[in-house]
Amino acid sequence: MKTMLQTLLAVAVTTMGVAPAWAASGRADHSGFVVWVFLGFCALIIVAQVVPAMLVFFGLVKGATEKKELAQQKTHH
């Protein structure tokens, strides 16, 4: 009887701890369409700044490596 009472008590305590999760709704942020448009616009600004930055970076790397190749060609001729 004592073991059964302890088991029942353990199940009850575990169930009470999980009960708030069952009451939760699907979404809690209440973000509307306008918020998602704003976030998309922010992402567009970030991408618009990253793409030219990457092009400049690759141009710098290409320029730095070409000068070494031209210097090596001049020394061999």
Secondary structure, 3 states (H helix, E strand, C coil): CHHHHHHHHHHHHHHHHHHHHHHCCCCCCCCCHHHHHHHHHHHHHHHHHHHHHHHHHHHHHHHHHHHHHHHHHHHHC
